[in-house]
């Protein structure tokens, strides 16, 4: 199963982050509630949620999604895989 998180609409404001997190949380909760998916893993893809190079600034909404998935992963070990992509052409 794959869940790709959209970019934070409206920048890094608290309202924009909440607007991104709410549907992601709902989708994760729905996915976890399906008994037929108990053995499945949900791959969650974020974009720029982690700063890996000097001077980089992570997308606040994407970083919040990563935190949400890390928490869910601690409560449901082995059920999630978190992938963070960047926009660099060399990464494709």
HTML snippet that shows the backbone in 3Dmol.js (N, CA, C, O; Angstrom):
<script src="https://3Dmol.org/build/3Dmol-min.js"></script>
<div id="view" style="width:600px;height:400px;position:relative"></div>
<script>
const pdb = `
ATOM      1  N   UNK A   1       0.850  -1.164   0.000  1.00  0.00           N
ATOM      2  CA  UNK A   1       0.000   0.000   0.000  1.00  0.00           C
ATOM      3  C   UNK A   1       0.898   1.231   0.000  1.00  0.00           C
ATOM      4  O   UNK A   1       1.961   1.240   0.621  1.00  0.00           O
ATOM      5  N   UNK A   2       0.457   2.264  -0.702  1.00  0.00           N
ATOM      6  CA  UNK A   2       1.249   3.477  -0.863  1.00  0.00           C
ATOM      7  C   UNK A   2       0.406   4.698  -0.541  1.00  0.00           C
ATOM      8  O   UNK A   2      -0.727   4.823  -1.006  1.00  0.00           O
ATOM      9  N   UNK A   3       0.967   5.603   0.262  1.00  0.00           N
ATOM     10  CA  UNK A   3       0.341   6.879   0.579  1.00  0.00           C
ATOM     11  C   UNK A   3       1.361   7.968   0.291  1.00  0.00           C
ATOM     12  O   UNK A   3       2.381   8.064   0.974  1.00  0.00           O
ATOM     13  N   UNK A   4       1.091   8.785  -0.717  1.00  0.00           N
ATOM     14  CA  UNK A   4       1.973   9.895  -1.068  1.00  0.00           C
ATOM     15  C   UNK A   4       1.370  11.177  -0.522  1.00  0.00           C
ATOM     16  O   UNK A   4       0.226  11.513  -0.828  1.00  0.00           O
ATOM     17  N   UNK A   5       2.135  11.887   0.283  1.00  0.00           N
ATOM     18  CA  UNK A   5       1.632  13.107   0.911  1.00  0.00           C
ATOM     19  C   UNK A   5       1.834  14.295  -0.013  1.00  0.00           C
ATOM     20  O   UNK A   5       2.931  14.497  -0.535  1.00  0.00           O
ATOM     21  N   UNK A   6       0.784  15.085  -0.221  1.00  0.00           N
ATOM     22  CA  UNK A   6       0.929  16.278  -1.048  1.00  0.00           C
ATOM     23  C   UNK A   6       1.747  17.338  -0.319  1.00  0.00           C
ATOM     24  O   UNK A   6       1.907  17.288   0.901  1.00  0.00           O
ATOM     25  N   UNK A   7       2.253  18.280  -1.072  1.00  0.00           N
ATOM     26  CA  UNK A   7       2.977  19.400  -0.470  1.00  0.00           C
ATOM     27  C   UNK A   7       2.031  20.187   0.431  1.00  0.00           C
ATOM     28  O   UNK A   7       0.818  20.194   0.224  1.00  0.00           O
ATOM     29  N   UNK A   8       2.598  20.840   1.418  1.00  0.00           N
ATOM     30  CA  UNK A   8       1.806  21.652   2.318  1.00  0.00           C
ATOM     31  C   UNK A   8       1.243  22.839   1.556  1.00  0.00           C
ATOM     32  O   UNK A   8       1.991  23.670   1.040  1.00  0.00           O
ATOM     33  N   UNK A   9      -0.080  22.915   1.490  1.00  0.00           N
ATOM     34  CA  UNK A   9      -0.734  24.029   0.797  1.00  0.00           C
ATOM     35  C   UNK A   9      -0.663  25.271   1.672  1.00  0.00           C
ATOM     36  O   UNK A   9      -0.971  25.212   2.863  1.00  0.00           O
ATOM     37  N   UNK A  10      -0.262  26.382   1.096  1.00  0.00           N
ATOM     38  CA  UNK A  10      -0.256  27.633   1.841  1.00  0.00           C
ATOM     39  C   UNK A  10       0.964  27.855   2.697  1.00  0.00           C
ATOM     40  O   UNK A  10       0.950  28.714   3.578  1.00  0.00           O
ATOM     41  N   UNK A  11       2.020  27.101   2.462  1.00  0.00           N
ATOM     42  CA  UNK A  11       3.260  27.336   3.191  1.00  0.00           C
ATOM     43  C   UNK A  11       3.344  26.579   4.495  1.00  0.00           C
ATOM     44  O   UNK A  11       2.705  25.543   4.680  1.00  0.00           O
ATOM     45  N   UNK A  12       4.147  27.117   5.396  1.00  0.00           N
ATOM     46  CA  UNK A  12       4.444  26.441   6.652  1.00  0.00           C
ATOM     47  C   UNK A  12       3.625  26.977   7.822  1.00  0.00           C
ATOM     48  O   UNK A  12       4.071  26.891   8.966  1.00  0.00           O
ATOM     49  N   UNK A  13       2.472  27.512   7.573  1.00  0.00           N
ATOM     50  CA  UNK A  13       1.651  28.026   8.665  1.00  0.00           C
ATOM     51  C   UNK A  13       1.050  26.867   9.456  1.00  0.00           C
ATOM     52  O   UNK A  13       0.877  25.773   8.918  1.00  0.00           O
ATOM     53  N   UNK A  14       0.735  27.097  10.716  1.00  0.00           N
ATOM     54  CA  UNK A  14       0.101  26.025  11.499  1.00  0.00           C
ATOM     55  C   UNK A  14      -1.186  25.505  10.851  1.00  0.00           C
ATOM     56  O   UNK A  14      -1.448  24.303  10.888  1.00  0.00           O
ATOM     57  N   UNK A  15      -1.973  26.372  10.270  1.00  0.00           N
ATOM     58  CA  UNK A  15      -3.215  25.936   9.625  1.00  0.00           C
ATOM     59  C   UNK A  15      -2.925  25.029   8.429  1.00  0.00           C
ATOM     60  O   UNK A  15      -3.638  24.050   8.210  1.00  0.00           O
ATOM     61  N   UNK A  16      -1.893  25.342   7.661  1.00  0.00           N
ATOM     62  CA  UNK A  16      -1.532  24.520   6.501  1.00  0.00           C
ATOM     63  C   UNK A  16      -1.030  23.151   6.943  1.00  0.00           C
ATOM     64  O   UNK A  16      -1.325  22.139   6.307  1.00  0.00           O
ATOM     65  N   UNK A  17      -0.276  23.124   8.027  1.00  0.00           N
ATOM     66  CA  UNK A  17       0.235  21.849   8.543  1.00  0.00           C
ATOM     67  C   UNK A  17      -0.928  20.997   9.046  1.00  0.00           C
ATOM     68  O   UNK A  17      -0.984  19.799   8.768  1.00  0.00           O
ATOM     69  N   UNK A  18      -1.852  21.602   9.779  1.00  0.00           N
ATOM     70  CA  UNK A  18      -3.034  20.856  10.250  1.00  0.00           C
ATOM     71  C   UNK A  18      -3.858  20.343   9.077  1.00  0.00           C
ATOM     72  O   UNK A  18      -4.366  19.223   9.111  1.00  0.00           O
ATOM     73  N   UNK A  19      -3.989  21.169   8.033  1.00  0.00           N
ATOM     74  CA  UNK A  19      -4.765  20.758   6.856  1.00  0.00           C
ATOM     75  C   UNK A  19      -4.121  19.564   6.160  1.00  0.00           C
ATOM     76  O   UNK A  19      -4.829  18.759   5.554  1.00  0.00           O
ATOM     77  N   UNK A  20      -2.820  19.429   6.227  1.00  0.00           N
ATOM     78  CA  UNK A  20      -2.132  18.273   5.658  1.00  0.00           C
ATOM     79  C   UNK A  20      -2.236  17.061   6.580  1.00  0.00           C
ATOM     80  O   UNK A  20      -2.486  15.946   6.122  1.00  0.00           O
ATOM     81  N   UNK A  21      -2.044  17.281   7.868  1.00  0.00           N
ATOM     82  CA  UNK A  21      -2.024  16.164   8.815  1.00  0.00           C
ATOM     83  C   UNK A  21      -3.376  15.491   8.990  1.00  0.00           C
ATOM     84  O   UNK A  21      -3.440  14.270   9.126  1.00  0.00           O
ATOM     85  N   UNK A  22      -4.437  16.246   8.989  1.00  0.00           N
ATOM     86  CA  UNK A  22      -5.764  15.677   9.259  1.00  0.00           C
ATOM     87  C   UNK A  22      -6.127  14.542   8.290  1.00  0.00           C
ATOM     88  O   UNK A  22      -6.506  13.465   8.749  1.00  0.00           O
ATOM     89  N   UNK A  23      -6.024  14.743   6.973  1.00  0.00           N
ATOM     90  CA  UNK A  23      -6.368  13.634   6.078  1.00  0.00           C
ATOM     91  C   UNK A  23      -5.362  12.482   6.137  1.00  0.00           C
ATOM     92  O   UNK A  23      -5.743  11.326   5.950  1.00  0.00           O
ATOM     93  N   UNK A  24      -4.096  12.778   6.392  1.00  0.00           N
ATOM     94  CA  UNK A  24      -3.103  11.705   6.514  1.00  0.00           C
ATOM     95  C   UNK A  24      -3.432  10.851   7.734  1.00  0.00           C
ATOM     96  O   UNK A  24      -3.406   9.623   7.657  1.00  0.00           O
ATOM     97  N   UNK A  25      -3.738  11.491   8.853  1.00  0.00           N
ATOM     98  CA  UNK A  25      -4.108  10.742  10.056  1.00  0.00           C
ATOM     99  C   UNK A  25      -5.357   9.900   9.804  1.00  0.00           C
ATOM    100  O   UNK A  25      -5.416   8.742  10.217  1.00  0.00           O
ATOM    101  N   UNK A  26      -6.333  10.460   9.144  1.00  0.00           N
ATOM    102  CA  UNK A  26      -7.566   9.720   8.854  1.00  0.00           C
ATOM    103  C   UNK A  26      -7.275   8.502   7.980  1.00  0.00           C
ATOM    104  O   UNK A  26      -7.814   7.422   8.223  1.00  0.00           O
ATOM    105  N   UNK A  27      -6.427   8.668   6.967  1.00  0.00           N
ATOM    106  CA  UNK A  27      -6.094   7.548   6.088  1.00  0.00           C
ATOM    107  C   UNK A  27      -5.326   6.463   6.835  1.00  0.00           C
ATOM    108  O   UNK A  27      -5.568   5.275   6.623  1.00  0.00           O
ATOM    109  N   UNK A  28      -4.405   6.860   7.703  1.00  0.00           N
ATOM    110  CA  UNK A  28      -3.637   5.891   8.488  1.00  0.00           C
ATOM    111  C   UNK A  28      -4.567   5.125   9.428  1.00  0.00           C
ATOM    112  O   UNK A  28      -4.463   3.905   9.550  1.00  0.00           O
ATOM    113  N   UNK A  29      -5.468   5.834  10.086  1.00  0.00           N
ATOM    114  CA  UNK A  29      -6.405   5.174  10.990  1.00  0.00           C
ATOM    115  C   UNK A  29      -7.312   4.203  10.242  1.00  0.00           C
ATOM    116  O   UNK A  29      -7.560   3.097  10.720  1.00  0.00           O
ATOM    117  N   UNK A  30      -7.806   4.605   9.078  1.00  0.00           N
ATOM    118  CA  UNK A  30      -8.651   3.717   8.271  1.00  0.00           C
ATOM    119  C   UNK A  30      -7.875   2.485   7.841  1.00  0.00           C
ATOM    120  O   UNK A  30      -8.396   1.371   7.895  1.00  0.00           O
ATOM    121  N   UNK A  31      -6.637   2.675   7.416  1.00  0.00           N
ATOM    122  CA  UNK A  31      -5.799   1.566   6.964  1.00  0.00           C
ATOM    123  C   UNK A  31      -5.539   0.586   8.112  1.00  0.00           C
ATOM    124  O   UNK A  31      -5.623  -0.627   7.925  1.00  0.00           O
ATOM    125  N   UNK A  32      -5.224   1.115   9.299  1.00  0.00           N
ATOM    126  CA  UNK A  32      -4.957   0.256  10.445  1.00  0.00           C
ATOM    127  C   UNK A  32      -6.202  -0.509  10.893  1.00  0.00           C
ATOM    128  O   UNK A  32      -6.091  -1.592  11.467  1.00  0.00           O
ATOM    129  N   UNK A  33      -7.369   0.041  10.638  1.00  0.00           N
ATOM    130  CA  UNK A  33      -8.622  -0.584  11.088  1.00  0.00           C
ATOM    131  C   UNK A  33      -9.068  -1.750  10.210  1.00  0.00           C
ATOM    132  O   UNK A  33      -9.965  -2.500  10.594  1.00  0.00           O
ATOM    133  N   UNK A  34      -8.453  -1.915   9.034  1.00  0.00           N
ATOM    134  CA  UNK A  34      -8.860  -2.984   8.123  1.00  0.00           C
ATOM    135  C   UNK A  34      -8.154  -4.291   8.512  1.00  0.00           C
ATOM    136  O   UNK A  34      -6.939  -4.413   8.360  1.00  0.00           O
ATOM    137  N   UNK A  35      -8.915  -5.257   9.011  1.00  0.00           N
ATOM    138  CA  UNK A  35      -8.287  -6.506   9.462  1.00  0.00           C
ATOM    139  C   UNK A  35      -7.574  -7.261   8.347  1.00  0.00           C
ATOM    140  O   UNK A  35      -6.594  -7.960   8.603  1.00  0.00           O
ATOM    141  N   UNK A  36      -8.054  -7.130   7.115  1.00  0.00           N
ATOM    142  CA  UNK A  36      -7.409  -7.846   6.008  1.00  0.00           C
ATOM    143  C   UNK A  36      -6.022  -7.290   5.664  1.00  0.00           C
ATOM    144  O   UNK A  36      -5.281  -7.905   4.897  1.00  0.00           O
ATOM    145  N   UNK A  37      -5.670  -6.128   6.231  1.00  0.00           N
ATOM    146  CA  UNK A  37      -4.356  -5.529   5.967  1.00  0.00           C
ATOM    147  C   UNK A  37      -3.399  -5.646   7.152  1.00  0.00           C
ATOM    148  O   UNK A  37      -2.368  -4.974   7.186  1.00  0.00           O
ATOM    149  N   UNK A  38      -3.732  -6.488   8.112  1.00  0.00           N
ATOM    150  CA  UNK A  38      -2.890  -6.616   9.303  1.00  0.00           C
ATOM    151  C   UNK A  38      -1.460  -7.025   8.997  1.00  0.00           C
ATOM    152  O   UNK A  38      -0.542  -6.653   9.727  1.00  0.00           O
ATOM    153  N   UNK A  39      -1.260  -7.776   7.939  1.00  0.00           N
ATOM    154  CA  UNK A  39       0.086  -8.226   7.581  1.00  0.00           C
ATOM    155  C   UNK A  39       0.740  -7.331   6.533  1.00  0.00           C
ATOM    156  O   UNK A  39       1.882  -7.572   6.141  1.00  0.00           O
ATOM    157  N   UNK A  40       0.036  -6.309   6.080  1.00  0.00           N
ATOM    158  CA  UNK A  40       0.549  -5.419   5.032  1.00  0.00           C
ATOM    159  C   UNK A  40       1.349  -4.277   5.640  1.00  0.00           C
ATOM    160  O   UNK A  40       1.225  -3.966   6.825  1.00  0.00           O
ATOM    161  N   UNK A  41       2.157  -3.673   4.816  1.00  0.00           N
ATOM    162  CA  UNK A  41       2.944  -2.505   5.218  1.00  0.00           C
ATOM    163  C   UNK A  41       2.480  -1.312   4.395  1.00  0.00           C
ATOM    164  O   UNK A  41       2.279  -1.421   3.185  1.00  0.00           O
ATOM    165  N   UNK A  42       2.310  -0.169   5.059  1.00  0.00           N
ATOM    166  CA  UNK A  42       1.944   1.072   4.381  1.00  0.00           C
ATOM    167  C   UNK A  42       3.212   1.882   4.132  1.00  0.00           C
ATOM    168  O   UNK A  42       3.928   2.229   5.072  1.00  0.00           O
ATOM    169  N   UNK A  43       3.485   2.179   2.870  1.00  0.00           N
ATOM    170  CA  UNK A  43       4.630   3.011   2.501  1.00  0.00           C
ATOM    171  C   UNK A  43       4.128   4.447   2.404  1.00  0.00           C
ATOM    172  O   UNK A  43       3.236   4.752   1.612  1.00  0.00           O
ATOM    173  N   UNK A  44       4.704   5.318   3.211  1.00  0.00           N
ATOM    174  CA  UNK A  44       4.306   6.724   3.244  1.00  0.00           C
ATOM    175  C   UNK A  44       5.440   7.543   2.639  1.00  0.00           C
ATOM    176  O   UNK A  44       6.575   7.504   3.116  1.00  0.00           O
ATOM    177  N   UNK A  45       5.112   8.289   1.574  1.00  0.00           N
ATOM    178  CA  UNK A  45       6.116   9.079   0.856  1.00  0.00           C
ATOM    179  C   UNK A  45       5.904  10.554   1.162  1.00  0.00           C
ATOM    180  O   UNK A  45       4.822  11.103   0.955  1.00  0.00           O
ATOM    181  N   UNK A  46       6.973  11.187   1.664  1.00  0.00           N
ATOM    182  CA  UNK A  46       6.969  12.629   1.890  1.00  0.00           C
ATOM    183  C   UNK A  46       7.970  13.268   0.944  1.00  0.00           C
ATOM    184  O   UNK A  46       8.767  12.577   0.310  1.00  0.00           O
ATOM    185  N   UNK A  47       7.924  14.582   0.853  1.00  0.00           N
ATOM    186  CA  UNK A  47       8.808  15.329  -0.051  1.00  0.00           C
ATOM    187  C   UNK A  47       9.480  16.454   0.729  1.00  0.00           C
ATOM    188  O   UNK A  47       8.837  17.443   1.081  1.00  0.00           O
ATOM    189  N   UNK A  48      10.761  16.302   0.994  1.00  0.00           N
ATOM    190  CA  UNK A  48      11.514  17.365   1.666  1.00  0.00           C
ATOM    191  C   UNK A  48      11.204  17.495   3.141  1.00  0.00           C
ATOM    192  O   UNK A  48      11.321  18.585   3.702  1.00  0.00           O
ATOM    193  N   UNK A  49      10.817  16.425   3.771  1.00  0.00           N
ATOM    194  CA  UNK A  49      10.506  16.474   5.197  1.00  0.00           C
ATOM    195  C   UNK A  49      11.725  16.413   6.091  1.00  0.00           C
ATOM    196  O   UNK A  49      11.635  16.713   7.282  1.00  0.00           O
ATOM    197  N   UNK A  50      12.861  16.032   5.538  1.00  0.00           N
ATOM    198  CA  UNK A  50      14.102  15.932   6.301  1.00  0.00           C
ATOM    199  C   UNK A  50      15.170  16.791   5.646  1.00  0.00           C
ATOM    200  O   UNK A  50      15.319  16.785   4.424  1.00  0.00           O
ATOM    201  N   UNK A  51      15.906  17.524   6.455  1.00  0.00           N
ATOM    202  CA  UNK A  51      17.043  18.289   5.957  1.00  0.00           C
ATOM    203  C   UNK A  51      18.267  17.384   6.040  1.00  0.00           C
ATOM    204  O   UNK A  51      18.601  16.882   7.113  1.00  0.00           O
ATOM    205  N   UNK A  52      18.933  17.177   4.909  1.00  0.00           N
ATOM    206  CA  UNK A  52      20.092  16.281   4.905  1.00  0.00           C
ATOM    207  C   UNK A  52      21.375  16.980   4.479  1.00  0.00           C
ATOM    208  O   UNK A  52      22.461  16.420   4.629  1.00  0.00           O
ATOM    209  N   UNK A  53      21.270  18.176   3.960  1.00  0.00           N
ATOM    210  CA  UNK A  53      22.455  18.913   3.529  1.00  0.00           C
ATOM    211  C   UNK A  53      22.535  20.232   4.310  1.00  0.00           C
ATOM    212  O   UNK A  53      21.512  20.776   4.727  1.00  0.00           O
ATOM    213  N   UNK A  54      23.739  20.730   4.499  1.00  0.00           N
ATOM    214  CA  UNK A  54      23.887  22.005   5.201  1.00  0.00           C
ATOM    215  C   UNK A  54      23.057  23.098   4.523  1.00  0.00           C
ATOM    216  O   UNK A  54      23.065  23.225   3.298  1.00  0.00           O
ATOM    217  N   UNK A  55      22.353  23.873   5.319  1.00  0.00           N
ATOM    218  CA  UNK A  55      21.554  24.971   4.796  1.00  0.00           C
ATOM    219  C   UNK A  55      20.161  24.581   4.340  1.00  0.00           C
ATOM    220  O   UNK A  55      19.347  25.456   4.045  1.00  0.00           O
ATOM    221  N   UNK A  56      19.865  23.288   4.273  1.00  0.00           N
ATOM    222  CA  UNK A  56      18.533  22.850   3.883  1.00  0.00           C
ATOM    223  C   UNK A  56      17.546  23.108   5.005  1.00  0.00           C
ATOM    224  O   UNK A  56      17.886  23.043   6.186  1.00  0.00           O
ATOM    225  N   UNK A  57      16.324  23.399   4.612  1.00  0.00           N
ATOM    226  CA  UNK A  57      15.255  23.603   5.584  1.00  0.00           C
ATOM    227  C   UNK A  57      14.113  22.658   5.223  1.00  0.00           C
ATOM    228  O   UNK A  57      13.575  22.734   4.118  1.00  0.00           O
ATOM    229  N   UNK A  58      13.737  21.769   6.142  1.00  0.00           N
ATOM    230  CA  UNK A  58      12.678  20.827   5.816  1.00  0.00           C
ATOM    231  C   UNK A  58      11.326  21.516   5.687  1.00  0.00           C
ATOM    232  O   UNK A  58      11.085  22.560   6.292  1.00  0.00           O
ATOM    233  N   UNK A  59      10.456  20.917   4.895  1.00  0.00           N
ATOM    234  CA  UNK A  59       9.070  21.368   4.788  1.00  0.00           C
ATOM    235  C   UNK A  59       8.381  21.001   6.096  1.00  0.00           C
ATOM    236  O   UNK A  59       8.368  19.833   6.487  1.00  0.00           O
ATOM    237  N   UNK A  60       7.818  21.979   6.763  1.00  0.00           N
ATOM    238  CA  UNK A  60       7.232  21.762   8.083  1.00  0.00           C
ATOM    239  C   UNK A  60       6.101  20.736   8.054  1.00  0.00           C
ATOM    240  O   UNK A  60       6.020  19.881   8.936  1.00  0.00           O
ATOM    241  N   UNK A  61       5.241  20.814   7.061  1.00  0.00           N
ATOM    242  CA  UNK A  61       4.135  19.864   6.954  1.00  0.00           C
ATOM    243  C   UNK A  61       4.620  18.452   6.722  1.00  0.00           C
ATOM    244  O   UNK A  61       4.108  17.511   7.328  1.00  0.00           O
ATOM    245  N   UNK A  62       5.606  18.292   5.847  1.00  0.00           N
ATOM    246  CA  UNK A  62       6.154  16.967   5.566  1.00  0.00           C
ATOM    247  C   UNK A  62       6.856  16.404   6.792  1.00  0.00           C
ATOM    248  O   UNK A  62       6.759  15.210   7.077  1.00  0.00           O
ATOM    249  N   UNK A  63       7.566  17.267   7.520  1.00  0.00           N
ATOM    250  CA  UNK A  63       8.224  16.825   8.758  1.00  0.00           C
ATOM    251  C   UNK A  63       7.190  16.389   9.789  1.00  0.00           C
ATOM    252  O   UNK A  63       7.418  15.429  10.526  1.00  0.00           O
ATOM    253  N   UNK A  64       6.062  17.081   9.847  1.00  0.00           N
ATOM    254  CA  UNK A  64       4.998  16.701  10.776  1.00  0.00           C
ATOM    255  C   UNK A  64       4.415  15.334  10.403  1.00  0.00           C
ATOM    256  O   UNK A  64       4.116  14.525  11.280  1.00  0.00           O
ATOM    257  N   UNK A  65       4.256  15.081   9.107  1.00  0.00           N
ATOM    258  CA  UNK A  65       3.777  13.770   8.657  1.00  0.00           C
ATOM    259  C   UNK A  65       4.776  12.696   9.069  1.00  0.00           C
ATOM    260  O   UNK A  65       4.384  11.623   9.528  1.00  0.00           O
ATOM    261  N   UNK A  66       6.061  12.981   8.908  1.00  0.00           N
ATOM    262  CA  UNK A  66       7.080  12.009   9.321  1.00  0.00           C
ATOM    263  C   UNK A  66       6.969  11.701  10.809  1.00  0.00           C
ATOM    264  O   UNK A  66       7.078  10.544  11.215  1.00  0.00           O
ATOM    265  N   UNK A  67       6.753  12.726  11.620  1.00  0.00           N
ATOM    266  CA  UNK A  67       6.589  12.512  13.058  1.00  0.00           C
ATOM    267  C   UNK A  67       5.362  11.663  13.366  1.00  0.00           C
ATOM    268  O   UNK A  67       5.403  10.784  14.226  1.00  0.00           O
ATOM    269  N   UNK A  68       4.279  11.935  12.659  1.00  0.00           N
ATOM    270  CA  UNK A  68       3.058  11.152  12.829  1.00  0.00           C
ATOM    271  C   UNK A  68       3.304   9.680  12.495  1.00  0.00           C
ATOM    272  O   UNK A  68       2.887   8.790  13.236  1.00  0.00           O
ATOM    273  N   UNK A  69       3.980   9.434  11.381  1.00  0.00           N
ATOM    274  CA  UNK A  69       4.230   8.055  10.954  1.00  0.00           C
ATOM    275  C   UNK A  69       5.222   7.371  11.893  1.00  0.00           C
ATOM    276  O   UNK A  69       5.082   6.179  12.164  1.00  0.00           O
ATOM    277  N   UNK A  70       6.205   8.087  12.385  1.00  0.00           N
ATOM    278  CA  UNK A  70       7.132   7.482  13.353  1.00  0.00           C
ATOM    279  C   UNK A  70       6.401   7.074  14.626  1.00  0.00           C
ATOM    280  O   UNK A  70       6.680   6.023  15.202  1.00  0.00           O
ATOM    281  N   UNK A  71       5.471   7.906  15.058  1.00  0.00           N
ATOM    282  CA  UNK A  71       4.683   7.562  16.241  1.00  0.00           C
ATOM    283  C   UNK A  71       3.808   6.343  15.975  1.00  0.00           C
ATOM    284  O   UNK A  71       3.752   5.421  16.788  1.00  0.00           O
ATOM    285  N   UNK A  72       3.128   6.343  14.835  1.00  0.00           N
ATOM    286  CA  UNK A  72       2.284   5.197  14.475  1.00  0.00           C
ATOM    287  C   UNK A  72       3.135   3.936  14.364  1.00  0.00           C
ATOM    288  O   UNK A  72       2.699   2.851  14.748  1.00  0.00           O
ATOM    289  N   UNK A  73       4.331   4.078  13.846  1.00  0.00           N
ATOM    290  CA  UNK A  73       5.228   2.936  13.689  1.00  0.00           C
ATOM    291  C   UNK A  73       5.660   2.375  15.041  1.00  0.00           C
ATOM    292  O   UNK A  73       5.827   1.164  15.188  1.00  0.00           O
ATOM    293  N   UNK A  74       5.839   3.243  16.019  1.00  0.00           N
ATOM    294  CA  UNK A  74       6.209   2.749  17.355  1.00  0.00           C
ATOM    295  C   UNK A  74       5.046   2.005  18.003  1.00  0.00           C
ATOM    296  O   UNK A  74       5.259   1.105  18.816  1.00  0.00           O
ATOM    297  N   UNK A  75       3.819   2.377  17.648  1.00  0.00           N
ATOM    298  CA  UNK A  75       2.635   1.702  18.182  1.00  0.00           C
ATOM    299  C   UNK A  75       2.287   0.441  17.390  1.00  0.00           C
ATOM    300  O   UNK A  75       1.647  -0.471  17.914  1.00  0.00           O
ATOM    301  N   UNK A  76       2.710   0.397  16.128  1.00  0.00           N
ATOM    302  CA  UNK A  76       2.417  -0.731  15.230  1.00  0.00           C
ATOM    303  C   UNK A  76       3.698  -1.113  14.489  1.00  0.00           C
ATOM    304  O   UNK A  76       3.823  -0.841  13.294  1.00  0.00           O
ATOM    305  N   UNK A  77       4.655  -1.741  15.186  1.00  0.00           N
ATOM    306  CA  UNK A  77       5.953  -2.071  14.560  1.00  0.00           C
ATOM    307  C   UNK A  77       5.796  -2.912  13.297  1.00  0.00           C
ATOM    308  O   UNK A  77       4.991  -3.842  13.236  1.00  0.00           O
ATOM    309  N   UNK A  78       6.593  -2.554  12.294  1.00  0.00           N
ATOM    310  CA  UNK A  78       6.613  -3.301  11.048  1.00  0.00           C
ATOM    311  C   UNK A  78       5.486  -2.973  10.083  1.00  0.00           C
ATOM    312  O   UNK A  78       5.412  -3.569   9.009  1.00  0.00           O
ATOM    313  N   UNK A  79       4.615  -2.051  10.431  1.00  0.00           N
ATOM    314  CA  UNK A  79       3.457  -1.759   9.594  1.00  0.00           C
ATOM    315  C   UNK A  79       3.687  -0.577   8.657  1.00  0.00           C
ATOM    316  O   UNK A  79       2.888  -0.353   7.747  1.00  0.00           O
ATOM    317  N   UNK A  80       4.768   0.187   8.862  1.00  0.00           N
ATOM    318  CA  UNK A  80       4.991   1.393   8.074  1.00  0.00           C
ATOM    319  C   UNK A  80       6.416   1.443   7.530  1.00  0.00           C
ATOM    320  O   UNK A  80       7.358   0.948   8.150  1.00  0.00           O
ATOM    321  N   UNK A  81       6.545   2.049   6.365  1.00  0.00           N
ATOM    322  CA  UNK A  81       7.845   2.375   5.786  1.00  0.00           C
ATOM    323  C   UNK A  81       7.765   3.823   5.362  1.00  0.00           C
ATOM    324  O   UNK A  81       6.877   4.202   4.599  1.00  0.00           O
ATOM    325  N   UNK A  82       8.682   4.634   5.848  1.00  0.00           N
ATOM    326  CA  UNK A  82       8.688   6.062   5.555  1.00  0.00           C
ATOM    327  C   UNK A  82       9.779   6.364   4.538  1.00  0.00           C
ATOM    328  O   UNK A  82      10.942   6.014   4.737  1.00  0.00           O
ATOM    329  N   UNK A  83       9.386   7.024   3.435  1.00  0.00           N
ATOM    330  CA  UNK A  83      10.321   7.400   2.363  1.00  0.00           C
ATOM    331  C   UNK A  83      10.219   8.899   2.165  1.00  0.00           C
ATOM    332  O   UNK A  83       9.126   9.429   1.966  1.00  0.00           O
ATOM    333  N   UNK A  84      11.360   9.590   2.219  1.00  0.00           N
ATOM    334  CA  UNK A  84      11.379  11.035   1.992  1.00  0.00           C
ATOM    335  C   UNK A  84      12.162  11.325   0.729  1.00  0.00           C
ATOM    336  O   UNK A  84      13.333  10.960   0.620  1.00  0.00           O
ATOM    337  N   UNK A  85      11.523  11.978  -0.225  1.00  0.00           N
ATOM    338  CA  UNK A  85      12.155  12.324  -1.503  1.00  0.00           C
ATOM    339  C   UNK A  85      12.532  13.787  -1.537  1.00  0.00           C
ATOM    340  O   UNK A  85      11.947  14.611  -0.833  1.00  0.00           O
ATOM    341  N   UNK A  86      13.524  14.104  -2.369  1.00  0.00           N
ATOM    342  CA  UNK A  86      13.854  15.517  -2.596  1.00  0.00           C
ATOM    343  C   UNK A  86      13.543  15.861  -4.056  1.00  0.00           C
ATOM    344  O   UNK A  86      13.077  15.019  -4.825  1.00  0.00           O
ATOM    345  N   UNK A  87      13.809  17.102  -4.412  1.00  0.00           N
ATOM    346  CA  UNK A  87      13.493  17.559  -5.766  1.00  0.00           C
ATOM    347  C   UNK A  87      14.704  17.559  -6.696  1.00  0.00           C
ATOM    348  O   UNK A  87      14.606  18.025  -7.832  1.00  0.00           O
ATOM    349  N   UNK A  88      15.827  17.052  -6.240  1.00  0.00           N
ATOM    350  CA  UNK A  88      17.041  17.083  -7.046  1.00  0.00           C
ATOM    351  C   UNK A  88      16.908  16.139  -8.241  1.00  0.00           C
ATOM    352  O   UNK A  88      16.532  14.980  -8.067  1.00  0.00           O
ATOM    353  N   UNK A  89      17.210  16.616  -9.450  1.00  0.00           N
ATOM    354  CA  UNK A  89      17.143  15.743 -10.626  1.00  0.00           C
ATOM    355  C   UNK A  89      18.049  14.512 -10.503  1.00  0.00           C
ATOM    356  O   UNK A  89      17.744  13.461 -11.067  1.00  0.00           O
ATOM    357  N   UNK A  90      19.149  14.636  -9.776  1.00  0.00           N
ATOM    358  CA  UNK A  90      20.066  13.513  -9.634  1.00  0.00           C
ATOM    359  C   UNK A  90      19.490  12.413  -8.744  1.00  0.00           C
ATOM    360  O   UNK A  90      20.027  11.306  -8.713  1.00  0.00           O
ATOM    361  N   UNK A  91      18.423  12.696  -8.030  1.00  0.00           N
ATOM    362  CA  UNK A  91      17.815  11.700  -7.147  1.00  0.00           C
ATOM    363  C   UNK A  91      16.873  10.754  -7.889  1.00  0.00           C
ATOM    364  O   UNK A  91      16.496   9.712  -7.354  1.00  0.00           O
ATOM    365  N   UNK A  92      16.501  11.098  -9.081  1.00  0.00           N
ATOM    366  CA  UNK A  92      15.527  10.286  -9.821  1.00  0.00           C
ATOM    367  C   UNK A  92      16.192   9.086 -10.437  1.00  0.00           C
ATOM    368  O   UNK A  92      15.531   8.285 -11.099  1.00  0.00           O
TER     369      UNK A  92
END
`;
const viewer = $3Dmol.createViewer("view");
viewer.addModel(pdb, "pdb");
viewer.setStyle({}, {cartoon: {color: "spectrum"}});
viewer.zoomTo();
viewer.render();
</script>
